[in-house]
Amino acid sequence: MTIIPLAKVTVLGLSADRERLLDGLQSLGCLHLIPLADAGEDEGFVLDRPSEDARQALRYLMDVRRRRHQTRVDADFAFERIVAEALANRRRKQQAEDRLLALGKRLEELRPWGDFTLPALDALGGCRLWFYRVPHPKAAAFRQALQGLGVPWQRLHETARHAYVVLIAEEEPDPALLPVPRSHVGSQSYREVQRECDLARTALEDVEAEHESLSCWLFLLSKHLTRAEDAQARHQASAMARDDSTLVQLQGWIPRPLLPRLQTFAARQGLAYLADVPEPRDSPPTLLRNPASLSGGQDLVTFYETPAYRDWDPSIVVFFSFAFFFAMIMADAGYALVLGVVLALKWKSMGRSAGGRHFRILAAFGLVMALVYGMLAGSYFGIEPPQGSPLAAIKLLDLNDFPAMMQLSLLVGCAHLLLANGVVAVRGRSLAQTAPPIGWMAVIVGGLTLYLGNAAPPVLHVGLGLIAGGLLTVLLLSSERQVHHPMDLLLRLLDGAGSLTAISKLFGDVMSYLRLFALGLASASLAITFNQLAGQVSRSDIALGVPIALLILVLGHGINLLLAIISGFVHGLRLNFIEFFNWGLSGEGVPFRPFIKKELAS
């Protein structure tokens, strides 16, 4: 709900206590480190990530069918050896799987030819066997070509699509004389390949057994990997410090509410620190803080971009607007109930991580809004409630009333953009920052007034007056340029004229909200279409008409529900990230990344 104010702190200690200082600050875990201005060649230093091999080994051992009991204490645990053994096992497993796949493919190729062993060359008087797989459409041309060659041949096997033929000849017949190329069956018999396949399967099982055995080291491997990451973070922090062999200095950003913790730490460690407010030339990182129940909006915002430190946090707006857009796009109470059941079944498993807990609350709120909107639209799997029923009494929207639904979508879009410009206007610190968003708000209200009033007097005059006043405000008050001589007035007007070019973007952004109406109508229309199709099939004389109709309903509504979910997410996020952020946020910031220990507790 807010961006936490930060303080720029410089921590000083003795060079002899450098490692202790770094370890203490990492345990404190509340400082976003930055390189000192005169850190020299160390500025901007970025150490390579911790062993990528270790990460790969950890991921590989976690992907095991049955995980062994975890070894939690082992003084002789060899981190590098376990990593090497895991990666070697992964290579052997890949090789065994590839060989088994190749042998299986080879067996399939040999099966139609039967189980045989090629005779020695002198057993056929110097002749060889040549194998051909002939498609039936080419069989006549193949037989005609064989008659011209005058060589003995025999059909060994036949399937619905091919005939398998062998020729006896000293040399391979000219490929240009035959309509099909020769088949390469190799020198191994089917039985020999089958035995190699069995051996390869046994080898793969041995490798998988070793994979399972290695999984007992997962806990210790994770623990040592986080230790390696912590050591790397300290190494990187050390590179950001300034050290003159007497004093060592570290600089970073800290949330102002946590300054007492730093003060206590400094007093305990015998350190000195200086805390300053950010200066205009500084670019502090952004630390967002929202209530846990609404943090799903923060996750959506940071998924796309992090607001600048001096901007505002749109997480709450995104939370509610995304849920409402999703509801308008789904536009069906039945679909909302189905997804609600799925969410209820997954609720406990989603609570295992902070991101899962945030998302399930966002999903629950979005589905409640979708249920309410679907009831207001009177759509239950594309079926309208009977006239006179309680559900029919609460139907207030008609998705087939195109003018009314377009008005609703444009009203929602205008309100969304008015909120974005309103926040910018309230936060403006100068006339040039406050006046333009107010001008664009007047243009939005004026255009909406003309649209809703059908451009009829006196609404016409009010709408045109708002539009003209808003455009004049943008033209005259958008420039920060100071007026020192008459030419500056002209330059200010040019600046304002440049700002007026955003009118086309404003019009396009407002029209973009019509997707809410279009996608909601498409979802409802598909549901009705599948219902009609299933009804026609069930009433027809087709055998098994009722089961087929049920299959159409299940598959049709399943596909439509999937499309509604995808559309709701993609376009619900797009209207926030593109249209709303373009008018409500001034720039992108850097997320706050604390210098903190990641080591797992035993």
Secondary structure, DSSP 4 states (H G I P E B T S, - for coil): -EEPPEEEEEEEEEGGGHHHHHHHHHHH---EEE--TT-GGGTT--PPPS-HHHHHHHHHHHS-SSPPPPP---TT--HHHHHHHHHHHHHHHHHHHHHHHHHHHHHHHHGGG-S--PPPGGGGTT-EEEEEEEEGGGHHHHHHHHHHHT--EEEEEE-SSEEEEEEEESSPPPGGGSSSPEE---SS-HHHHHHHHHHHHHHHHHHHHHHHHHGGGHHHHHHHHHHHHHHHHHHHHHHHSEE-SSEEEEEEEEEGGGHHHHHHHHHHHT-EEEEEPPPTT----B-EE--GGGHHHHHHHHHH-PBPTTS---HHHHHHHHHHHHHHHH--HHHHHHHHHHHHHHHHHHTTSHHHHHHHHHHHHHHHHHHHHHHHHT-BTTBPPPTTSHHHHT----TT-HHHHHHHHHHHHHHHHHHHHHHHHHH-SSHHHHHHHHHHHHHHHHHHHHHHTTT-TTHHHHHHHHHHHHHHHHHHH------SSHHHHHHHHHHHHHHHTHHHHHHHHHHHTHHHHHHHHHHHHHHHHHHHHHHHHHHSS-TTHHHHHHHHHHHHHHHHHHHHHHHHHHHHHHIIIIIIHHHH---B--B-------PPP-
